Amino acid sequence: MKRCIVIGQPNVGKTMFVLQFALYLGLAEARIAFAEAGGRRWEKAYRVDHALADLTGAGPHHTRQLQSIRLDLPVGKGRRALELVDTSGLVDGIHPDAAIRRAMAQTLATVRDAHLILHVLDAAAAGRRGALAGIGEVDYQVAQFAQMRGGYLLLANKMDLPDAPRGLARIRQELAGHPIAPISALHRQGFHEVKAFVWRHL
Amino acid sequence: MAGPGPNPRTVDDVLAWLSAGRISSGEALVLFQRLETRAAPPAPAGDGEADGERQRRLEAVMAELDALIGLAPVKELVRELAALVEIQRRRAAAGLSTEPMALHMVFTGNPGTGKTTVARLLARLFHGLGVLPREHLVECERADLVGENIGHTAQRTREQIRKALGGVLFVDEAYALARGGEKDFGKEAIDTLVKAMEDHKDEFIVILAGYRDEMEQFLSVNPGLRSRFPIHMDFPDYTPEELYQIALRLCQERQYRLSPAAGLRLKRFLAEEAQASPYAGNARLVRNLIERAVRRQAVRLARRRHVSRGDLMTLEASDVLEAAHQLGTRHRPDHRVAVLHPGKPWAAGAGVARG
């Protein structure tokens, strides 16, 4: 089974992307496996639209544990299993909350043996005038780290927002050399390219 | 970013520091890269002396393998396996994902093409690589595995497996296990073996050996087996020239040498055999021949009063000729048929072999 990990800063829409992408691939119900940094694991069957309501929110650090969905995808004549892993956000600097730091450590541990890395950026935040936000130090580090391995795609999310096109241009400039797919996770736009990318690496 | 800074030994260090708030996640990623590029291939863990000893043994095995005559594809495959095992071990040490390795094998080839020899070397090789805790090889065949009554077979097979645990179980002429069809106890032996391979994963390696066609047939009627024995080594027949080299080696090991005339005689014999018999590409033939020639030489010299050191070492053409004469008909599997048809000694046998 291939493991596809979704990472990025807090509140860029990782969970939203994972669930909407699952819906886009035709998954109405999912068993979501949760794994806490502390080692506790549990599973819960969700309707994906309910999961959206439960698991996403407007503020940062909503996701504190790994949440993974197993997808069984038709590839060519056969089927391939893909584990889509949603992670808690990576912040720049040292976060004061130990629980969040542990969650980040857990995320990075997963990054190392993922087959595919989808790196989500908030294009709208990146496009906001005068803002340094949007692309953080950690994003450069992730990009640099992922460069050494295949199966890396940048997702410029929130393209439905007004500042996003400018943000996308900035991302293209700052993180030149990496493949970038503009998407709107909320509206399931731009998913075609993401799907093609994932299929290529299955 | 590579400059001075914390120097982690493993990924776990980095993660622990990140959790403890010593470094940021960005720094953690930088350290990951450093671990992957630079610190990744550290000397394999283990206490120095035992490791050096292991390394020496490993080199000795590889040297022995190289010294074998012919067998180029087999050597190449063994080399690949050794490299793969070594790299998997280092990957594991570097915290990278590793493929689970199934090292069970099928050896195909005619008798006397080096299957058992290579299997013994592999047992030592895998022991040297740390895959197997012991370096012994248990050789068995149908008669050792299959019993006469129900339940007896499983017991006998388990007995052999127990002996082999930690090393290699070499099942010679394994196709014979499928000989009797569905009701035969051979099937039970196969099932027991497969079960043990799962129960004692990574504790021993099974090698099934046999003739090419028969093994092919055997694997095709037991489809589950093919995937459980992912490694397939084919042992080609030796060419007459390779057989000659083997003969020279055998002489050398015994401190004998062939006189020039004996060498020529041997070459001619090997070439003729290759023409005549499908089983001639066979090191056992050469071994038997040299052993017989040694005896002929002994008989010849025993009659003489004065024998020099050189005489004691030299096999003459007459020794080889007499040995070849004895073997010429005998080494064939169906020599009785050949004797019954002295006019064309091989024709009858060839008909049987191909029919």
Boltz contact constraints between the chains, C-beta under 6 A:
constraints:
  - contact:
      token1: [A, 90]
      token2: [B, 25]
      max_distance: 6.0
  - contact:
      token1: [A, 93]
      token2: [B, 24]
      max_distance: 6.0
  - contact:
      token1: [A, 94]
      token2: [B, 21]
      max_distance: 6.0
  - contact:
      token1: [A, 94]
      token2: [B, 24]
      max_distance: 6.0
  - contact:
      token1: [A, 101]
      token2: [B, 19]
      max_distance: 6.0
  - contact:
      token1: [A, 101]
      token2: [B, 21]
      max_distance: 6.0
  - contact:
      token1: [A, 102]
      token2: [B, 19]
      max_distance: 6.0
  - contact:
      token1: [A, 104]
      token2: [B, 25]
      max_distance: 6.0
  - contact:
      token1: [A, 105]
      token2: [B, 15]
      max_distance: 6.0
  - contact:
      token1: [A, 105]
      token2: [B, 18]
      max_distance: 6.0
  - contact:
      token1: [A, 105]
      token2: [B, 19]
      max_distance: 6.0
  - contact:
      token1: [A, 108]
      token2: [B, 28]
      max_distance: 6.0
  - contact:
      token1: [A, 109]
      token2: [B, 15]
      max_distance: 6.0
  - contact:
      token1: [A, 113]
      token2: [B, 97]
      max_distance: 6.0
  - contact:
      token1: [A, 137]
      token2: [B, 26]
      max_distance: 6.0
  - contact:
      token1: [A, 138]
      token2: [B, 25]
      max_distance: 6.0
  - contact:
      token1: [A, 138]
      token2: [B, 26]
      max_distance: 6.0
  - contact:
      token1: [A, 141]
      token2: [B, 26]
      max_distance: 6.0
  - contact:
      token1: [A, 141]
      token2: [B, 29]
      max_distance: 6.0
  - contact:
      token1: [A, 145]
      token2: [B, 29]
      max_distance: 6.0
  - contact:
      token1: [A, 145]
      token2: [B, 33]
      max_distance: 6.0
